[in-house]
């Protein structure tokens, strides 16, 4: 499922319908190419302060920072598809049923016009979506709404899982402030 996600978004990004990448991708690429000190006020203005540090390792795969942003988005979309298939397997009882539902869900996600335009426009939403989805799945597993099978494997106490969820929620919000809406979802 992760490979399907990476290949599908790579296909979308390669066959773009013209236009230049949007502000977010260009800004991240310019910061990666010219690293300089940043004032605290800039961090408060910037909606996704952890995206640039997350993108830095992807520069190892490409020379230009703009394709590094695209590689990062493809990798994180692969992660989103993996998490989606993990959630579907937790809900569906039969393996063949889970496979059909996963393929349909991935196609719906992939073909969603709004997500497609955001991605092609250079908006950095796949990273935010990955961390929000990861938090939601682990939270729902922790609360017993469905079983991912992770709590048995990790052998963590309830307090350790709560600390992990709090850290993941914090990271998720700092990846993109839109994930602050998770606080509303929790209420």
WOKAUR-V607480 format. One record per residue. N is the residue number from 0. RES is the residue in one letter. SS is DSSP state (h for helix, s for strand, l for the rest). PHI is phi as a letter, one per 40 degrees, with the letter a starting at -180 (* if undefined). OMEGA is omega in radians with two decimals (* if undefined). Layout:
BEGIN
n = {N,N}
res = {RES,RES}
ss = {SS,SS}
phi = {PHI,PHI}
omega = {OMEGA,OMEGA}
END
This chain:
BEGIN
n = {0,1,2,3,4,5,6,7,8,9,10,11,12,13,14,15,16,17,18,19,20,21,22,23,24,25,26,27,28,29,30,31,32,33,34,35,36,37,38,39,40,41,42,43,44,45,46,47,48,49,50,51,52,53,54,55,56,57,58,59,60,61,62,63,64,65,66,67,68,69,70,71,72,73,74,75,76,77,78,79,80,81,82,83,84,85,86,87,88,89,90,91,92,93,94,95,96,97,98,99,100,101,102,103,104,105,106,107,108,109,110,111,112,113,114,115,116,117,118,119,120,121,122,123,124,125,126,127,128,129,130,131,132,133,134,135,136,137,138,139,140,141,142,143,144,145,146,147,148,149,150,151,152,153,154,155,156,157,158,159,160,161,162,163,164,165,166,167,168,169,170,171,172,173,174,175,176,177,178,179,180,181,182,183,184,185,186}
res = {X,X,X,X,X,X,X,X,X,X,X,X,X,X,X,X,X,X,X,X,X,X,X,X,X,X,X,X,X,X,X,X,X,X,X,X,X,X,X,X,X,X,X,X,X,X,X,X,X,X,X,X,X,X,X,X,X,X,X,X,X,X,X,X,X,X,X,X,X,X,X,X,X,X,X,X,X,X,X,X,X,X,X,X,X,X,X,X,X,X,X,X,X,X,X,X,X,X,X,X,X,X,X,X,X,X,X,X,X,X,X,X,X,X,X,X,X,X,X,X,X,X,X,X,X,X,X,X,X,X,X,X,X,X,X,X,X,X,X,X,X,X,X,X,X,X,X,X,X,X,X,X,X,X,X,X,X,X,X,X,X,X,X,X,X,X,X,X,X,X,X,X,X,X,X,X,X,X,X,X,X,X,X,X,X,X,X}
ss = {l,h,h,h,h,h,h,h,h,h,h,h,h,h,l,l,l,l,l,l,l,l,h,h,h,h,h,h,h,h,h,h,h,l,l,l,l,l,l,h,h,h,h,h,h,l,l,l,l,l,h,h,h,h,h,h,h,h,h,h,l,l,l,l,h,h,h,h,h,h,h,h,h,h,h,h,h,h,h,h,h,h,h,h,h,h,h,h,h,h,h,l,l,l,h,h,h,h,h,h,h,h,h,h,h,h,h,h,h,h,h,l,h,h,h,h,h,h,h,h,l,l,l,l,l,h,h,h,h,h,h,h,h,h,h,h,h,h,h,h,h,h,l,l,l,l,l,l,l,h,h,h,h,h,l,l,l,h,h,h,h,h,h,h,h,h,h,h,h,h,h,h,h,h,h,l,h,h,h,h,h,h,h,h,h,h,l}
phi = {*,c,c,d,c,c,c,c,c,c,c,c,c,c,b,c,c,g,g,c,d,c,d,d,c,c,c,c,c,c,c,c,c,b,c,a,c,b,c,d,c,c,c,c,c,c,c,a,c,c,c,c,c,c,c,d,c,c,c,c,c,b,c,c,c,c,c,c,c,c,c,c,c,c,c,c,c,d,c,c,c,c,c,c,c,c,c,c,c,c,c,c,c,b,c,c,c,c,c,c,c,c,c,c,c,c,c,c,c,c,c,c,c,c,c,c,c,c,c,c,c,g,c,c,b,c,c,c,c,c,c,c,c,d,c,c,c,c,c,c,c,c,c,g,c,a,b,c,g,c,c,c,c,c,f,b,c,c,c,c,c,c,c,c,c,c,c,c,c,c,c,d,c,c,c,a,c,d,c,c,c,c,c,c,c,c,c}
omega = {3.13,3.13,3.09,3.13,-3.14,3.14,-3.08,-3.14,3.06,3.09,3.12,-3.09,-3.14,-3.11,3.12,-3.14,3.10,3.14,3.13,3.06,-3.10,-3.04,-3.06,-3.11,3.14,3.14,3.10,3.14,-3.13,3.11,3.13,-3.12,3.12,-3.12,3.11,-3.14,-3.12,3.11,-3.13,3.14,3.11,3.13,3.14,3.13,-3.03,-3.03,-3.09,-3.04,-3.12,-3.09,-3.11,3.07,3.10,-3.10,-3.05,3.14,3.14,3.05,3.11,-3.07,-3.11,-3.12,-3.07,-3.12,3.14,3.02,3.08,3.09,-3.14,3.10,3.11,-3.14,3.12,-3.13,-3.12,3.02,3.03,3.08,3.10,3.12,3.09,3.13,3.09,3.13,3.08,3.12,-3.14,3.11,3.12,-3.09,-3.09,-3.11,-3.11,-3.09,-3.13,3.08,3.13,3.14,3.14,3.14,3.12,-3.14,3.12,-3.14,3.13,3.11,3.09,3.12,-3.12,-3.07,3.10,-3.01,-3.14,3.12,3.14,3.14,3.10,-3.12,-3.12,3.11,3.12,3.11,-3.02,-3.07,-3.11,3.12,3.13,3.13,3.13,-3.08,3.08,-3.13,3.11,3.11,-3.09,-3.13,-3.14,3.10,3.14,3.06,3.14,-3.12,3.09,3.13,2.92,-3.01,3.03,-3.11,-3.09,-3.07,3.09,-3.10,-3.07,-3.14,3.12,3.05,3.13,3.14,3.11,3.10,3.11,3.11,3.10,3.12,3.11,3.09,-3.14,3.08,3.11,3.12,-3.13,3.13,3.13,3.03,3.04,-3.06,3.08,3.12,3.00,3.08,3.06,3.10,3.08,3.13,-3.12,-3.06,*}
END
